[in-house]
Amino acid sequence: MKYNMDEWLQEQLKEGEKKALPILSFPGTQLIGKNVEELVSDGHLQALCMKAIADRFPTGAAFSLMDLSVEAEAFGAKVLYSPDEVPTMHGAMIEDEDQAEALRIPEVGAGRTGECVKGMKEACELITDRPVLAGITGPFSLAGRLLDMTEIMILCRLEPEMVETVLEKVTIFLISYAKVLKESGVNGIVMAEPAAGLLSPDLMEEFSNPYVERVRAAVEDESCLFIYHNCGTVLPLKKQLAEMNVRAYSFGNAIDIEEMLKSLPSDRLIIGNIDPVGVLRNGAPEKIQAETTELLERCSKYKNFVLSSGCDIPPLTPMENLEAFFQAAKEFYGR
C-alpha cells in the first residue's frame, strides 16, 4: 500500500503515544512453522513470516529480514546456513588489489536477492495497515564482508585505493538493489551499516558516509523513507551522524540512546534500543517489562524517540517475551 512517508515521519515526530518499531521478523518462523534456513531462501515464506508478525503484534511498521549475508552472497561469497540462526559467512573473498579490480558487480536477482525482492512485493500486498520496510546492507559493512572485517580496518590506512575499489562496486549494486526493492512497493529502505561504528570519525567520513549518501539519494522521496541503522559503538561519531542527510536513525544497545537524543537534531527520528539478545531473547518477561518501561521513562520526553529493539530480534525469541515488550509499552502510554 502506498504511504506518504513524509507525512508518516511527521506523525512519528509528534509528542504522545507511538507504536513500537522493533526490528522484528525472524521470530515469525515460529508462527508459520518453518525454520530459518527455509525462510531465507524463499521469498513467499518471508512474506508469510512478515504477515504473521504483523497480525500478531501492533508494530508501527513491518520490517523485512535483517540478513546481512544476502548481498555478499550475490557477489559470490560463501554463506553458512543453519535451521535456527541467521546466515553467516567467514573469511575474505577478496585478498588483493587484482581480485578487487576483477570483482564483478552482480545483477539484482543474483543469489537470494531475487527471492528477497519477490518476498517484499508479496509482503506489500499482504500487509496494508502499516508501512513495509525492506532491509539492505550498508556499503562499508558489505565491503567488510567481502574483504574480511579485520582486514578492511587495516586496508583503510594502508591500501585505501583497494577499499575504495570495492566500495565503488558494492555501492553501484546497492543502488540497483534498493531501486528494485522500492519498485516492489516498499515504503522504506533500512540500511544496516554496523561496521561503520568501528571507524574513526575521519575514516567514517571517507569510507562510509559518502557511499551511504549515494544510496539514500537514489531512493528516498515522499513514497520511500531511508532509515540508517547502526548498532555499533557510535557515540564518538555523533558529529558525523548529525552531518548525514538522514531523517531517521536506528541505534543499538551498545550505546545510551538518550545521548543521541540529546545530540542529534530533534527533527530526526531516533528508534531503539532494547537489547535484542540479553533482554528480549534471554530475559524473563519481568525483566523485559522493567527494561522497556525504564527506557520509555527516560526517553519518551523526546518527541523524536520511538521504542524499538537495538537490532534484529533473534529467531528463537519466546513469544511471551515479545508480548511483554509490547505490553510494557501499552501500559506506559496508558498511564
C-alpha positions as CSV (number, residue, x, y, z in Angstrom):
1,M,0.0,0.0,0.0
2,K,1.3,3.5,-0.8
3,Y,2.0,5.8,2.0
4,N,3.2,9.4,2.0
5,M,6.3,8.7,4.2
6,D,7.0,12.4,4.7
7,E,3.6,12.6,6.5
8,W,4.2,9.3,8.3
9,L,7.6,10.7,9.5
10,Q,6.0,13.9,10.8
11,E,3.4,11.8,12.7
12,Q,6.2,9.9,14.4
13,L,7.9,13.2,15.4
14,K,4.9,14.4,17.3
15,E,4.6,14.2,21.0
16,G,2.5,11.4,22.5
17,E,1.9,7.7,22.2
18,K,3.8,5.9,19.4
19,K,3.6,2.3,18.2
20,A,6.9,0.5,18.8
21,L,9.1,-0.2,15.8
22,P,11.1,-3.3,16.8
23,I,13.3,-4.9,14.1
24,L,11.1,-8.0,14.3
25,S,10.8,-10.6,11.6
26,F,12.8,-13.8,12.2
27,P,10.7,-14.9,15.2
28,G,7.9,-15.3,12.8
29,T,9.3,-18.7,11.8
30,Q,7.7,-19.9,15.0
31,L,4.3,-18.7,13.8
32,I,4.5,-20.2,10.3
33,G,6.1,-23.5,11.2
34,K,9.3,-23.0,9.2
35,N,13.0,-22.8,10.1
36,V,15.4,-20.0,9.3
37,E,17.2,-21.9,6.6
38,E,13.9,-22.4,4.8
39,L,12.9,-18.8,5.3
40,V,15.9,-17.0,4.0
41,S,15.8,-18.9,0.7
42,D,12.1,-18.4,-0.1
43,G,10.5,-15.0,-0.8
44,H,7.0,-16.4,-0.3
45,L,7.9,-17.7,3.2
46,Q,9.4,-14.3,4.0
47,A,6.2,-12.5,3.1
48,L,4.1,-15.0,5.2
49,C,6.5,-14.5,8.1
50,M,6.2,-10.8,8.0
51,K,2.4,-11.0,7.7
52,A,2.3,-13.4,10.7
53,I,4.2,-10.9,12.8
54,A,2.0,-8.0,11.6
55,D,-1.1,-10.0,12.6
56,R,0.3,-10.9,16.0
57,F,1.9,-7.7,17.2
58,P,1.0,-4.0,17.0
59,T,4.1,-2.7,15.3
60,G,4.3,0.7,13.8
61,A,5.9,-0.8,10.6
62,A,6.7,-4.2,9.2
63,F,10.4,-4.9,8.9
64,S,11.9,-7.4,6.5
65,L,14.5,-9.9,7.5
66,M,17.8,-8.3,8.6
67,D,20.1,-10.8,6.8
68,L,23.5,-9.2,6.1
69,S,24.7,-12.2,4.1
70,V,22.3,-11.6,1.1
71,E,24.3,-9.1,-0.9
72,A,27.6,-10.7,-0.1
73,E,26.4,-14.0,-1.4
74,A,25.2,-12.2,-4.6
75,F,28.8,-11.2,-5.1
76,G,29.9,-14.8,-4.7
77,A,30.7,-15.1,-1.0
78,K,30.2,-18.4,0.7
79,V,27.4,-18.4,3.2
80,L,26.8,-20.8,6.1
81,Y,23.2,-21.7,6.8
82,S,21.6,-23.0,10.0
83,P,18.0,-24.1,10.9
84,D,17.9,-21.8,13.9
85,E,20.4,-19.0,13.3
86,V,20.7,-16.1,10.8
87,P,23.1,-17.0,8.0
88,T,26.8,-16.1,8.5
89,M,30.0,-16.0,6.5
90,H,33.6,-16.3,7.4
91,G,36.9,-15.3,5.8
92,A,37.8,-13.0,2.9
93,M,36.6,-13.3,-0.6
94,I,38.9,-10.6,-1.9
95,E,42.6,-10.7,-0.8
96,D,44.5,-8.4,-3.1
97,E,44.1,-5.5,-5.5
98,D,43.8,-7.7,-8.5
99,Q,40.9,-9.5,-7.0
100,A,39.3,-6.2,-6.1
101,E,39.7,-4.9,-9.7
102,A,38.3,-8.2,-11.0
103,L,35.2,-8.2,-8.7
104,R,32.1,-8.4,-10.9
105,I,29.1,-6.4,-10.0
106,P,26.1,-8.8,-10.0
107,E,22.7,-8.2,-11.4
108,V,19.8,-7.8,-9.0
109,G,18.4,-11.3,-8.7
110,A,21.7,-13.0,-8.2
111,G,21.9,-15.3,-5.2
112,R,18.9,-14.8,-3.0
113,T,18.3,-11.1,-3.9
114,G,15.6,-12.2,-6.3
115,E,13.8,-14.1,-3.6
116,C,14.0,-11.1,-1.3
117,V,12.5,-8.8,-3.9
118,K,9.8,-11.4,-4.5
119,G,9.1,-11.6,-0.8
120,M,8.9,-7.8,-0.4
121,K,6.5,-7.5,-3.3
122,E,4.2,-10.1,-1.8
123,A,4.6,-8.6,1.7
124,C,3.4,-5.3,0.4
125,E,0.3,-7.0,-1.0
126,L,-0.4,-8.8,2.3
127,I,0.3,-6.0,4.8
128,T,-1.7,-2.9,4.1
129,D,-2.3,-1.4,7.6
130,R,1.3,-0.1,8.2
131,P,4.4,0.7,6.2
132,V,6.5,-2.1,4.9
133,L,10.3,-1.6,5.2
134,A,13.0,-3.5,3.3
135,G,16.4,-4.1,4.7
136,I,19.8,-3.8,2.9
137,T,23.4,-3.9,4.0
138,G,25.4,-0.7,4.1
139,P,28.4,-0.2,1.7
140,F,31.2,-0.4,4.2
141,S,29.6,-3.3,6.0
142,L,29.2,-5.2,2.7
143,A,32.8,-4.3,1.7
144,G,34.0,-5.6,5.0
145,R,32.2,-8.9,4.5
146,L,34.0,-9.3,1.1
147,L,37.4,-8.2,2.4
148,D,37.1,-9.5,5.9
149,M,36.3,-7.1,8.7
150,T,39.7,-7.2,10.4
151,E,41.5,-6.8,7.1
152,I,39.4,-3.9,5.9
153,M,40.2,-1.9,9.0
154,I,43.9,-2.3,8.2
155,L,43.4,-1.6,4.5
156,C,41.7,1.7,5.2
157,R,45.0,3.0,6.3
158,L,47.5,1.0,4.3
159,E,45.7,0.4,1.0
160,P,42.8,2.9,0.8
161,E,42.5,2.6,-3.0
162,M,41.7,-1.1,-2.7
163,V,39.0,-0.4,-0.2
164,E,37.6,2.3,-2.5
165,T,37.6,0.0,-5.5
166,V,35.4,-2.5,-3.6
167,L,33.2,0.3,-2.1
168,E,32.5,1.7,-5.5
169,K,31.3,-1.7,-6.9
170,V,29.2,-2.6,-3.9
171,T,27.6,0.9,-3.9
172,I,26.6,0.6,-7.6
173,F,25.0,-2.8,-6.8
174,L,23.3,-1.5,-3.6
175,I,21.8,1.4,-5.5
176,S,20.3,-1.0,-8.1
177,Y,19.1,-3.4,-5.5
178,A,17.5,-0.6,-3.4
179,K,15.7,0.8,-6.5
180,V,14.3,-2.6,-7.4
181,L,13.1,-3.1,-3.8
182,K,11.5,0.3,-4.0
183,E,9.8,-0.6,-7.2
184,S,8.4,-3.7,-5.5
185,G,6.2,-1.4,-3.4
186,V,8.1,-1.0,-0.1
187,N,7.6,2.2,1.9
188,G,11.1,2.5,3.2
189,I,14.7,1.2,2.9
190,V,16.5,0.3,6.2
191,M,20.3,0.3,5.6
192,A,22.3,-1.7,8.2
193,E,25.8,-0.2,8.4
194,P,27.1,-1.5,11.7
195,A,30.7,-1.9,10.6
196,A,30.9,1.9,10.3
197,G,30.7,2.0,14.0
198,L,34.3,0.6,14.1
199,L,35.7,3.5,12.2
200,S,37.3,6.7,13.5
201,P,35.5,9.9,12.6
202,D,37.8,10.7,9.7
203,L,37.6,7.2,8.3
204,M,33.8,7.2,8.6
205,E,33.7,10.4,6.6
206,E,35.9,8.9,3.9
207,F,34.8,5.2,3.7
208,S,31.1,5.1,4.8
209,N,29.1,8.3,4.7
210,P,29.6,9.4,1.1
211,Y,28.6,5.9,-0.1
212,V,25.6,5.8,2.2
213,E,24.5,9.1,0.8
214,R,24.6,7.9,-2.8
215,V,22.2,5.0,-2.0
216,R,20.0,7.3,0.1
217,A,19.8,9.9,-2.7
218,A,18.9,7.3,-5.2
219,V,15.8,6.0,-3.5
220,E,14.4,8.4,-0.9
221,D,11.4,10.5,-1.7
222,E,7.9,11.1,-0.2
223,S,7.0,7.5,-1.0
224,C,10.1,5.9,0.4
225,L,11.8,6.7,3.7
226,F,15.5,5.9,4.2
227,I,16.4,4.7,7.7
228,Y,20.0,4.4,8.8
229,H,20.7,1.5,11.3
230,N,24.0,1.3,13.2
231,C,24.2,-1.0,16.2
232,G,27.8,-0.2,16.9
233,T,29.5,2.0,19.5
234,V,28.7,5.2,17.7
235,L,28.7,7.9,20.4
236,P,32.2,9.1,19.3
237,L,30.7,9.6,15.8
238,K,27.9,11.9,16.8
239,K,29.2,14.8,14.6
240,Q,29.5,12.5,11.5
241,L,26.0,11.1,12.1
242,A,24.5,14.6,12.5
243,E,26.0,15.7,9.3
244,M,24.4,12.8,7.3
245,N,21.4,13.7,5.2
246,V,19.3,11.2,7.0
247,R,16.0,11.8,8.6
248,A,15.6,8.5,10.6
249,Y,18.1,6.5,12.6
250,S,18.1,3.2,14.4
251,F,20.7,2.6,17.1
252,G,21.7,-0.5,19.0
253,N,22.0,-1.2,22.7
254,A,25.8,-0.7,22.7
255,I,25.1,3.0,23.5
256,D,22.9,5.1,25.8
257,I,20.4,6.2,23.2
258,E,19.5,9.3,25.3
259,E,22.9,10.7,24.5
260,M,21.9,10.5,20.8
261,L,18.6,12.1,21.5
262,K,20.4,15.0,23.2
263,S,23.0,15.3,20.4
264,L,21.1,14.9,17.1
265,P,18.6,17.4,15.8
266,S,15.1,16.9,17.2
267,D,13.6,16.7,13.7
268,R,15.4,13.3,13.1
269,L,13.6,10.2,14.1
270,I,15.6,8.0,16.5
271,I,14.5,4.5,17.3
272,G,16.0,2.0,19.7
273,N,17.3,0.3,21.7
274,I,16.3,-2.6,23.9
275,D,18.9,-5.4,23.9
276,P,17.6,-8.0,21.4
277,V,19.6,-10.9,22.8
278,G,20.4,-10.2,26.5
279,V,16.9,-8.9,27.2
280,L,14.4,-9.8,24.6
281,R,15.8,-13.3,23.7
282,N,17.2,-14.4,27.0
283,G,15.5,-12.3,29.6
284,A,12.4,-13.2,31.7
285,P,9.2,-11.3,30.8
286,E,9.5,-9.4,34.1
287,K,13.0,-8.1,33.1
288,I,11.7,-7.2,29.7
289,Q,8.8,-5.2,31.1
290,A,11.2,-3.4,33.6
291,E,13.8,-2.6,31.0
292,T,11.2,-1.3,28.4
293,T,9.5,0.8,31.0
294,E,12.8,2.3,32.2
295,L,13.8,3.2,28.6
296,L,10.4,4.8,28.0
297,E,10.5,6.8,31.2
298,R,13.9,8.2,30.2
299,C,13.4,8.8,26.5
300,S,9.7,9.4,25.8
301,K,10.1,13.0,26.8
302,Y,12.0,13.4,23.5
303,K,9.3,13.8,20.8
304,N,11.6,12.2,18.2
305,F,12.1,8.9,20.1
306,V,10.3,5.7,19.1
307,L,10.7,2.5,21.1
308,S,12.5,-0.4,19.3
309,S,14.9,-3.2,19.7
310,G,18.6,-2.4,19.4
311,C,19.0,-4.7,16.5
312,D,17.4,-7.7,14.8
313,I,15.5,-9.9,17.3
314,P,16.8,-13.5,17.2
315,P,14.6,-16.2,15.6
316,L,14.0,-18.3,18.8
317,T,12.9,-15.4,21.0
318,P,9.9,-16.6,23.0
319,M,6.6,-15.2,22.0
320,E,5.8,-14.4,25.7
321,N,8.9,-12.2,25.8
322,L,7.7,-10.2,22.8
323,E,4.3,-9.9,24.3
324,A,5.9,-8.5,27.5
325,F,7.7,-5.9,25.4
326,F,4.5,-4.7,23.7
327,Q,2.6,-4.9,27.0
328,A,5.1,-2.7,28.7
329,A,4.7,0.0,26.0
330,K,0.9,-0.3,26.2
331,E,0.9,0.1,30.0
332,F,3.3,3.0,29.9
333,Y,1.3,5.1,27.4
334,G,-1.9,4.1,29.1
335,R,-1.0,5.8,32.4
